[in-house]
Amino acid sequence: MDKDLYQAYLVTAGGSITCLRCTAKSKRTEQQCSRPALKASRTFKCQFHGGRGSGPKTDAGRASIGAAHRIHGNETLAVKAERSQCSAKLSQLEDAMLILGIPVAPLQRGRKALGYRRLRTVEDVRQMVVGQVKGSSDQVQVNKL
């Protein structure tokens, strides 16, 4: 049922009372709830469909609601962060190849990943390579422990 098909008002008592109608929808019949919405409800729901709920009050409660509403099954936040980091490294490698005169395909279009820092000079390329070598030697030392 589309939002356009929702009835906003409910007329009761033979047409003498007009009130807001609950916007909840049945999964089985896909019909709109026939009860009046509570006046205090910001989501236009009756008391049976969450009209009295005021939402989480603490930071822990907000975090648990956020975790519950996260789309599951596709990927975790850690995987997204790792992909963003790898994409930033790839964009920096493209910049380095362009600066060093190595023939490349057309540069990657669109928004750059979080953590991307544009390379403009050969010195920037040198610092990037030294940073990667230093980072890989740190990883080796951690693995030896």
N, C-alpha and C positions, 0 to 999 in steps of 0.2 A: 504494500500500500504506500503510495507516494505521500510526501508531506503535503502536497497540494490537496489531496483528498481528505485530509483530516478535517473534522468539523471543530471549529474553534469554540463554539458556544453550544450550550445545552439548554433547551427550553423545557421547564417543568411546571407543575401545578396548573395545567391547562393553559399555558402560555403566559402566565402572570409573572413567572420568575425566569430570568435569563442569567446563566452563570457560565463560567469557563468550564470546558469539558476536559477530562483527563486525556492526555495524548498517548497513553500506553496502548500497545497493539498486541493482540493475541497471536502467538506463533502458529497455533493450529488453524484458526479460522481467519486470521489476518483482519479481524474486525477491531475497531477502536473501542476502548473501554467506555462504558455508558455511564460512568459515575462522574459527578462534578469534581473539578480540581479544587484543591485547597487554596484559600486566598494567600496563604503564606508561602506557597510552593513557587520557586523560581523556574521549575521545569514543567509546570502545569500538569502535575500528577495528583491522583487521589491518595488517600492514606494507605491503600493497599499496594500501590505501585511506587512508593518511595517519596511521596509528597512531603512527609515530615522530616526526611533526612536532611541534615545540614552539611554533610560531607565531613571528611577527616579534619581534626583540629590540630594535631601534633605533626611534627616533621616526620616522625616514624610512620604515622598513619598515611600521610601523603605519599611517602616512598612506597609503602605496601600497595596502595591503590595504583600508583604508577607502574609498579612491577606487574600487577595483575592485568593491567590494560596493555602491556607491551605485547606486540604481536609475537607469538611463539611459533616455533617450528622452522623458521627461516634462518635466523642467526642471532647471536648474542651481541651485546654491546662491545665485548672484547674483540670479536671478529670484525665488527664494523670499524673499530679503531685501528686494528692491524691493517685492514685493507686501505684505510685512509692514509696511514703512514707509508705503506708501500707505494701508493699512488703518488704521494708527495716526492718520494725518492725517485720514482720513474720520471716525473716532470723535471726534477733537478738534473737527472742524467741526460734528458733531452736538451736542456739548456747547456750542459757541459759539452755535449757533442756539437752543438751549434757554434759555441765559442771556439772550440778546438778545430773547427773546420772539417769535421768528419761528416760525410754526406748522410743525411737522415731523411726519413719520410716526413710528410707534413706534421707539424707539431700538434700535440693533443689539444683539442678545442674544448671550450667550456670552462666551467668553474674549476679552479685549482683546489686541491685537497687541503684540509686543515694541517698546518705545520709546514706548508710549502714556503720556501724562501727563494726568490729568484736569484739566479747566478748571472752576473753581468760581466765579470772580468776573469782572466786566467787565475788571478789570485784567489777569487771566490771558489773556483774549481779545485785549486790546490788545497784550500782549507776543507772543502767537502770531502776530498779523498783522504786527507789526514784524519779527519773526524771519523770516517767509516773504518779506517784501519785501527784507530785507537779503540773504537767501539767493539770491533770484532776481537781484539786482544783481551778486552775486559770480559767478554763472553767466554773466551777460552779459559781464563783464570777462574771464572765462576764454575765452569764445568769440571775443572780439575779438583775443586774443593769437594 
